[in-house]
């Protein structure tokens, strides 16, 4: 049994005695920091290497049976890795936990999966250095963050750098560089950067550019094998980065967007994100120019209306393909209203459909915020003109209303994302083979998918202070509950700018 350590992570890091007061310790409050809270019983139990751990690991192995069968066969034929200083049991538990936490199984015709091909790929190519190191880096980082085990975090960092080196060496061969294995390794390295981000917010996008370059090198071959899934993930990460930092897409990123499947709702959503990133980056560029004619003209209004139409069409089609239930709160509902202030919450068919809906909402917020920024800049650049016509005023009202509706819906998705409510019953009954995919402990991927939408709210000038505080509280909970340090860094970044909001 590992000794149970109490006290918040901040006090332990500073080697100070924690007073264990609620909701946070006084030491953190005195230095102006948010107390990260205390380990719960699940965290302390999982740190134990006794029969309880093996029972929990066995339950998780049932949820990832495809992986388990392959891993056990593979492990029996392998000799222990001499460079791995951790036991095979810890490695096995870490990978099982990571697959349980971050893989979303697909349900054909209902909901796409996310990295659902990884257990099979890892089972067949677990000896591949880049893939093995990338999987173990993400797995150890996930377990290390959730259990506050410094040895696991250090091992994860070591494997991360080893995988980086292997991926870099693979660039000498076009076939190796653009393979499913190499591209998946880069995606996993990006996931590691979100889980184990303790430095800068842009660290979580460290390998997005490299991923887009690899995808562009693969070109039309992305339409083969796991290519469509890899293309969608690559384009989505690129669009998120471009929107967050106001960047224009590169030539390679433009070529990739043209390869997306416009017949699928997921592909259309990523294409819409691409168009929003262009509209937003153009707005930042034109506002900085100070040229009134560039800041606002009829072609800009036309571009915005085209974005609106694309969003409206996607919304209507998504409601037909994967609708969500709207549930009103009732007396006795055991939901944390600190993170779910709305009078209703949403239940989705799966984490991937919930992620698509929130990407749609974040894209709508971003496009309308860019429009409002243009209108404000245009009014300021034309002080001698009556710019604020009734049409412009109505445009402002509609844009503000659209943002508020999207913020409301993102907040209403929080209980589902964080595992406070079960998944949509229709999903379970329509796809019985996957009925246990969301069972048991909440999956970290739900919080991971939610982080970007919440950061969009944090950076939205139209969102109220109360709404930003709600988004920040949800990010802190995601960081504490699922060990995703990027969420905590985003919340801390908000603290530094809150007073200027």
ABEGO torsion letter per residue (X at the ends): XBBBBBEBAAAAAAGBBBAGBOABBAAAAAAGBBBAEBBBAAAAAAABBBAAAAAAAAAAAAABAAAAAAAAAAAAABBBBAABABBAAAAAAAAAAAAAAABBBBBBGABBBBGAAAAAAAAAAAABAAAAAAAAAAAAAAAAAAAGBAAAAAAAAAAAAAAAAAAAAAAABAAAAABAAAAAAAAAAAAAAAAABABBAAAAAAAAAAAAAAAAAAEAAAABEAAAAAAAAAAAAAAAAAAAAGBBBBAAAAAAAAABBAABAAAAAAAAAAAAAAAAAAAAAAAAAGBAAAABBAAAAAAAAAAAAAAAAAAAAAAAABBBBBBBBBBGBBBBAAABABABBBBBABAAAAAAAAAAAAAAAAAAAAAAAAAAAAAAABAABBABBAAAAAAAAAAAAAAAAAAAAAAAAAAAAAGABBBBAAAAAABAAAAAAABEBBBAAAAAAAAAAAAAAAABAABBAAAAAAAAAAAAAAAAAAGBAAAAAAAAAAAAAAAAX
